[in-house]
Amino acid sequence: MKNFLLLLALLTGICHPVKSSAQVIDLGTGGTTRAVVIGISDYQNLSDLQFAHRDAEAFAAWLQSKSGGSLPPENILLLLNGQATAGKVGMAFLWLVSESKEGDRAIVYFSGHGDVESKLLNQPGYLLCWDSPANVYMGSGSPSISDIQNVVGTLTLGNKAKVLFITDACRSGHLAGAAIDGVQITNNNLAKPFANEVKILSCQPNELSLEGVQWGGGRGVFSYNLLDGLYGLADRDSDSQVKVKEISRYLEDMVSAQADPQTQNPMVIGDREALLAFVSGEDLAKIKDLKRQEQPTFSPGGQRGHEAALLAKVDTNLQEMYKSFLAAIESGHLMPSPKGQAVAPKGQAGGLSADDYYRMLIKEPTIQQLHGSMTRTLVAALADEAQQVVNKLLRTDPQIVDDAFPGRVRYAHLPDHLARAAEILGERHYMYRYLKCKQYYFEAKAYSKTAYPDLPLDSLHQLTLQALDKALEFDEDAAYVHLEKGLSYYWKVSQAKVATAHFKRAMELSPQWVLALYYYGRSLIHSDNKLAVYWLKEALKRDSTFLPAYERLHFADTEEEASSGGACIFKMEELSRRNPRGSARLLQVFGTGINGAKRMMKPKNTCCKVLR
């Protein structure tokens, strides 16, 4: 640290900040904004994180957006993974100090490890750089919280610049200070007042920060929601500005709900009226559109890096039980058999399911700190298979489509898994309604003649519709449920208009979904053939390899399309040769197939109507 402070003194000409008037961040006009953005997932000597670097990349992208002030690249020092050495991080801070003038804005964003190596009074904690040693931080060159405080104080009180300081330095990992709560000690010291900056921290001192694939495909829950808020979702009064008080309230609402059943409450410190961002209508529209397309998911976001230290404090029986719980999760043995008899998967002694272990462990107060992680892990495992099926269906994955529609894959176990996941989280959890929606969707999929040979088709149809209605009660905007309901009516000629309405709704909710576009177009062939052709072509714009759309176009009864019948057949044959497994199977599911299409062609490439 001596080297760091010496460089600071040489560049600034002062060793201690001078007293001056308070400065706050205000991304208004005037002055120059500079930012140091650090994200480290891949450490040289420490346990790795997953998505810290992606959070930093996303923050840098926001800075360059209209909402973030349209910063030019030369005003942003982005240090990711191996670039974020102690030397480069120190020089980046010094760059801010040396360049910032009165009225300028300095932004520091750090996402990575924070830790202490021992509970010394003079060791307030460190932000760990890529090359930080595994056990001894003091003297390693990584900035201590005292160094950061000195930098911020110099910027705000000495240079009279405005400072926004954002950290997510409390993610779990195998660190030197794990046994003494080093991450929490570091975050507690980060939360203490520095100078007159606006400070945003990912969680409270006694909490850990979650990261997982459910947030933007792989982000931290804090960073993901922070940027959503800064892009404009936090603008409650719709004045096209995001102030400190608005981002504070938005993070409090969103992060705490999405982290549940673990506890994570971001901290926002500073002038509540300070301006953080102007809202770009174009950027906000993009964010809202992405939100509409997202499928709410639930991923494990545990404390694996702190498990060893926590488990070391309990008896060996609990340690072994916890290991068995994780082993059952890994093996996929999630729930007891329907009759309540535990069935041991291959290689696992005892035969208890993950849910059996969970029910026992959740009652143990000595491992209360692991309860949230256990809950997330089990719920994520219970919901994952169903979510993967839905995700692949929304991508019009050929295999899933082929399996889902003829009912070749049994989904009988999924409703129980989803019901248990919803029960564990409880009705107040934001994921509850999405889990219940999927529960009833897969219940509807399970009503087949193969599964219920003694029930007449009309009874199966009614049970299917009842389950789909329940699904829509929980999530009326579930595009995949509307598509399924449309299909349930589609095969009844008298209900053609009802089917078309549900296909249209699915398409409106998910306008890029090939399957929804296809079925909406297909359902219009006998009522509005011109419109049908339009939507079938729209489906092909999204996926030019989707053979069923070519087949329907081939059969479309218009003069314009009749002349292209041969071209459609040629395209179908070409794509089938290129991907015989996916393409041929899709044609078997959706229509008559290539040979059937050829047989039904009229002379001179004219087309004939095809019955559903």
N, C-alpha and C positions, 0 to 999 in steps of 0.2 A: 503493500500500500504506500510505502514511502515514495516509490517512484511515481505512482499515480498523483500523489499530492504535490510532489515537486514539480511535475509537468504543469499541473494546474496553477501553481504559484508563478511559474515562469511565464506562462501564457497570459495570465490575467493581471499579473502585477500585484496581486493581493493574496494573502493566505487565509483571510477570514472575510466573510461578506460584510460590506458596510451597511449601516442602517439606512433605510430609505422608506418611501411610501409603499403601501401594498400594491401589488400588481396581480391581475387575474387574467386568465385566458379569455380571449374574445376574438373569435375568428371573423372579425369584421373587416372593413377596408383599412388600408394603410399598413405599413410595416411589412416585414418579410417573415414567412413561416419556414422553419427548418425542422426536420424530424430525424431522430435516430430510432430505427425500428429493428429490434433484435428478436429472433426466434430460433431456439435451439432444441431440436428433438434428438439429434444424433450426437451424443457426447463421446469424447475420446476416452475418458477414464471413468465416467459415471454411468449409472443406469439410464437407458434411453427413455425418452417420451415418445408419444405417437404423432401429435399434430401441432406442437408448438410452432414449428416453422410455417405450417400452413396458416395458422392464425396471424402470424407476422406478415406473410405475403398478402393476406386479405386486408389487413390494416393499411399496408402500403398502397394497395389498390384503391382503398377508400380515399386516402390522402390525394390521390391523383384524379379522383372523380370530382364532379361539380360540387357535390355535397361536402367533400373534404377540402375544398378550396382550390382544386385544380393545380396542385403543387407540381412543378416541373421535376423530372427525375433527379436533376443535379441538387435539389434541395432536400433529398431523402437519402440517408445512408441506411441501406437495408443489409443487415448482417445475418446470414442464415447458417446454421450448423457450423461447419468448419471455418467459415469466414468470421465467426464471432469469437475470436481468440481474445484473451485478456488484453493484449496489446492493442488490437484493433478497436475493442470496445472502449478502452481508455482514451484512445485518440479521437474516437467519435464524440465522446462527451466533451473533450477539449475543443473540438471543432465547433460544437454548439456555443461554448463559452466565448471562444475567440471571435466568432462571427456575429453573434447576437448583439443587437443594439437596442436602445430605448424604443419601445413600441413594437419591437419584433416579437414573434411567437416561437417558442421552442417546445417541441413535442418529443417525449421519450416513451417508447413502448417496449416493454420487455416481457417475453414469454419463454419460460424455461425453469430451471431449478433454482430454488433459494434454500439456504441451509445454514446452520451453525455447526461447528465441530465439538463444542463443549459449552457448558453454561457459565462462561466467564462474564463478569460484569462489563469488561471492555470488548466483548465480542458480540455486537448487535446483530450479526448475520451478514450473509453475502449473496449477491446475485451471481450465480456460477456460470462462468464462461465455458466455451467448448473445451478448452484445454485445462480446466481446473483439475487439480489432482484429486484422487479419490478420498483421501483421509485428512489432509492438512490444507485448509483454505487460507489461513493467515500467511501473508507473504507470497501468495501464489499469483498476485496480480489481478485477481477478480475483484471488482469493486465491492466494498463493504457498504452497508446502509449509511454509515457515517460519511463515506466518500460521496454517495449519491446526494445526501443532505447538503453537503458542501457545494456540490455542483448546482443544485437547485437554488440554494441560497445565493450563490454568486450570480446566477442568471436573473433572479427576481429582484434582489435587493441591490446587487452591485451593478448589473447591466440594465436593470429596470425593464427586463423583458417579461413576457407573460409565458407561463409554463403549464403545460398539460402533461401529467405524469401517470402512465398506465402500466400496471404490472399484473401478470398472472404467474406468480412464482411459487405457487403452493400446490403443485401437482405432485402426486405420490411417486415415490421411487426409492430404491435402495441407496440411502445416503448415509454419510458418517454420523449425522445427528438424528437418525431415525429413532433411536432408543430414548432420546431426551426431547422429542418433539421439536427437532431443529427447524422443520418447515414452518411450524406454527409460531415459533419464537421469531423467525425472520419476518414473517408476515405481520406479527404484532409490532415489530419495530418499524416496518414500512408504514403502518397505520398511524404512527405518531406524527405530529405536525413537523413539517420541514421548514418551509418559509411561507410564501403566500401563493402557492401553486394550487391548481385544481388537480386533485388526485383521485384516480379510480382504481380500486383494487378488486381482484376477482372474487374474494371471499373474506369472511371474518377471520380473525387470528386463530381461532380454534377449529377452523374448517379446512377441508381440502377441496381443490378445484377439479371438476370432472371434465373429461374429454371422451369422445366416442363418435362412432360413425353416424349416429342418428342426427348429429348436428352438421348439416352441410356436407354429408358424405365423409366426414372426418375432421372435426374441429373441437375446440373447447366450448363448453356451453356458455361460458362468460363472453369470450370473444365473438362467438356467433351472434348472440343477442345484442352485444354492445354495438356491432356494426349495423345490424338491422335497425336498432334505435337511432343511430347517427344518420343513416340513410333517410330516416323520416318516420319510421313507425312509432317513435317516441314523441312525435309532435302532437300532443294532445289538444292544444288549442288551435291547431291548423293555421298557424301564422307563418309557416314555412321556415321556422327556426327551431333548433333543438337546444334547449338550455340545460344547465346542470341539473336543475330540479326535475326536468322531464326525463333525462336519461337515468337519474337515480330511481325515479318511480318505475320506469319501464324495466330496468334491470331487477328491481325488487320483485316485480310481478312475474316476469318471465323466467328468470334464472332459478329462483326458489321453487317455482312450480315444476320446471323441467328436471331439476336435480332430485326432486323428491323420489324415493323415501330418504335419500341422503340429504344433508343440510348444507346448502351453499347460499349465502347472502352477500352479494357484492357490497363494497363500501365506496361511497362517493363523498369526497371531502373538498370543501371550497365554497366560494360564493355561488349560491344557488341560482342567482340571476345571470350568471356569466353565460355568454353565448358559446356553444361548442360547434354548431354546424348550421349552414343554410341548407334547406331542403330543395333538391332538384326534382321537379315533377317527373322528369324522364327517368331518373334513377329510382325514384320511389315506385313508379309504375312497374319497372322491371322487378324490383324486390317483391311487390305484391303479386305479380304474375308467377314468380318462382314459388311463393308461398302457396298459391292455389294449386300448383302442380305437385307439391310435396306430399308424400305419404307419411303421416306421423308414425315414427318408429320408437322402439325402446331398446337401448343397448346397455350392456354392462359398463359401468364406469367406476369400478371399484378402487380399492386402496391396496392393490397387490404389492406395491413397494413397501407398505407399512405392516403387512400381515405378520411377517416374521417377528417383528418387535412386539406387536400386540399379542400374538399367540404365545410368545415366550413367557408371558406373565400368567398363563392359565395352566391347569393341570393337563397331563398328557392325554387323558381320555378325550377331552374337548379338542385338543390338537388333532388327534386321529380322526375324530368325528368330522371336523372341518375339512380335513384332507379327503375323507370319503365323500363328503358333499361335493367337493370340486371334481372328484373322480367320476361321480355319477353324472354330473353335468357334462363332463368331457365325453363320456360314453354314450350320452343321449338317453340314459335311463332316468327320465324326468318325473314320471308319475307312476304310482302303483298300478297294477293291473285292475281292470274294471271290477273284479270280484274282491279287491282289497288284498289279494295275495301278492306279496312282493316277489318279483321274478328277477333273479340275478342275471345281468348281462354277462357275456363271455368275459372271463378274466376278473370278475368283480366278486369278492366274497361277501356274504351276508345277504345280498339280494335286495337291500333297501334302496328306494329311489331317492333322487335328489330332494323331492318334496318331503319324503319321510325324514331325512336328515334336517331339512330346513325347519320343520315343525318342532323338532327337538332343540335345535341350536338357537332359534329365535326366542326361546324362553330363558336362555342363559344370560344373566345380567353381567357376568364377568367379561363377555365379549360383545357388549353393547355397541362398541365403536365399529364392529364389523357387521352389525345388523343391516345397515343401509346398503352396504356393498353386497351382502348375501342376497338381499331382496332384489336388487337390480340384476344380479347375475342370474337368479332363478327365473324372474319374470322375463328377462331378455331371451333366455333359452326356451321358455314355454311359448313365447310369441314368435320366435325367429322363423320357424318353418312356414307358418301361415303367412308371415310378412314376405318371405322370399317368393312364395307362390304368387301373391298379389303383385309384388314388384315385377316379376317376370311376365305375368299376365298383362300388366300395363305397358310393358315393352313389346308385347305381342311375340314373346319367345315361342318359336314353333313347337318345341317339346311340351312346354306347359300348356299351350293352347290345345295341342293334340290330346294331352292327358285330361285336361279340365273338361272339355266339352263332351266327349263320349263317356266320361266317367271311368276311365281306365285306372286312375289312381284313387285309392280310397282315402277319404278325408275324415273318416269316422273319429279318429283320435283328436283331431284339431279342436273341435268345439270344447272338449273337456280341458285341453291345455289352455285355451284362451279364457274359459270361464274361471279357471284357477288363477291365472295371471290377473284377471280383473278383480277377483276376490281379494288377492293379496294386497293390491294397491288401494282398493277401496273406491267408493263412488266419487269421492272428492278429488281424486287424482285426475289430471288433465288427460291421461291416456285411457281412462276407464271406458269412455264411450267408443273410442276407436277399437279397443279390444272386444267389447261387446258386439259391435257392428260386425267384426270379422267372425266372431263366434257364431252368430246367426247366419252369416253368409255361408260358412262351411257346413253348418247344419243343413242349409238348403241344398248344398251340393251333394250331401250324403243321401238324400231321398232319391234313390234309384231303384229300378226293378230288380237289379242284381242284389242289392242290399235288403230289399223288402219284397220278396217274390210273391207274398200272399196279398199284398195290397193292390187294389186296382189302380190303373194309371190316373184316373180322376182324383183319387184320394192322395196319391203322391204329388200330383200337381198342386192341390190345395195346401198340403203341408209345406211344399216348397215356397209357395207364395206367402204363407203365414210367416215363415222364417225370414224371408226377404223383407217383408213389411216391418218386422221387429228390427232387422238390421238398419233400415232406413230411419226408424225412430231414434236410433242412437247417432246416426250420422247421415243426414239427408243429402249430403254432398258427396257421398261415396260413388264415384263413377262406375266402379266395377260392379256394385250392387244394382245400379240402374241398368247396366248392360245385361246382367243375369236376369233381371225381372223382365226386360224386353224379350229376351230369349224364351222365357217361360210363357209369354203370350204369343210369340212369333209363330209358333207352329199351329196356332188356332186361327183359322181364317177370319172368324168373326171378331177377333181381338187385334187385328192388324194395326189399327190406328193407335191402340194403347201401346203396342210394341214399339211402333215408330216414335211415339212420344218419349218413351224411356231411352231409346237409342239416341235420340236428339239430346236429351238431358245429359247422358253420359258424354256425348261429344262436346257439349257446352262446358261441362266441368273439366274435361281433359281434351282440349282441342288438338293436341298433337298425337292422341292415341289412335293408332292405325285401326285397331279392332272396332272402336266406336264409329269412326268415319266409314269403315267398310259396311258395318251392319246398318247404319243409318241409310247409306246409299242403297244397299241391297233391299231394304224394306220399302223403298220408294219406287222400285222398278215397275210395279203394276198400277201405281197411282200417279206418279210424275216421273216419267222415264228420263226426261231431260235433266231434272234435278238429281236423279239417281246417278246418272253418268258423271255429273259434276263432282259429287261427293266420292264416288269410286276413284276418280282421278286424283282428288285431294288425298285420299289414302295412299295412292301410289307416289305422290310427291313426298310423303313422309317415309315411305319404304317401297322402293321400286322393285323389291324382290318378293313382295307379298302376292303370291300367285292367285289366291281366291279373287282378288280384285280384277285381275286380267280375265279370269273365267267369267265373272259377272258382266264385265264390259263386252266380252265376246257374245254373250247372250242378249245384250241390251237391244231392244227392238226399235232402233231408230235408223234412218237411212245413213246418217253420218257414221254411226258405229258399225253398221252392217259391213261397210267396206273394209273395216279394220279387223274383221273376225280372224282372217288368216294370220295377221300380224300378232294378234293376241295368242293364238295357238303356238306360233313360232316362239314368242317370248316365254310362254309357259314351258315349252320343251327345253329351251336353252337354260332357263333357271333350274329346271329339274335335273338336267345333266350336271350342272355346276354344284348343286346341293341336293342330291337325291333323297337323303334322309329327311331333311327339314321340309323341302318343297313338296315332295310327293305326299308326305303325311298330311301337310296342310290341305292339299287338294282333296284327300280322302275325307277329311273332317268337314270341309266347307261346301263341297260341291261334287260334281260328277267326275272330276278328274280330267286329264288330258284326253284319254281315249273316249270318254263319254262326250266330251266337248266336240271331238272330231266326228263322232257318230251323229250328233245332233245338228251338225252344220248343214245348211241348205246349199244347193248348187250356186255357184258364182259367189261364194262367201257371204250369202245372206244368212241372217240369223233367225232363230225361232225362239219363241218365248219358253222360259223354263219355269216349271211350277216349283214352289218352295218345298 
